[in-house]
Structures are given as structure tokens and as C-alpha cells.
Amino acid sequence: MAKLIKVCPKCSKINVNKLIDRIGKENVHIGCVGACRKDRLYYFGKINGVYVMTQTEEEFIKACE
């Protein structure tokens, strides 16, 4: 099943190009996830509409796979 990943290039702290290379451009949407006030110590975004926060970028990408 394909996953829809949504990350904000400004506040998600995710390297968008790295995410696209691993997950595929068709599965990654770049834009506001409505979480600018969230703790910026974490890497976060939405996976299939659910907020996911991890301590490392690699953990977030693995959650996307």
C-alpha cells in the first residue's frame, strides 16, 4: 500500500530530497503540516494523515517506508 507523506520544508527538519530519494516523489507532498508550534527538537510530518514525531531523521524516514 502506498503511503502519503507530508512534510514542511521549513519546520519538519526533514531533508526533503533524501526523503524523496528513499520514498519516491509520488508519495511525498511538500507543504504546511499545521504544526509550526510543535517542539522543533523532533523530526515530524504526516504519514497517511497522522502526525509522526521522531528523534532522528532516519527514524522518520524508516517510519515512512
ABEGO torsion letter per residue (X at the ends): XBBBBBBBAAAAGBBAAAAAAAAEAAABBBEBAGAAABBAABBBBBBGGBBBBBABAAAAAAAAX
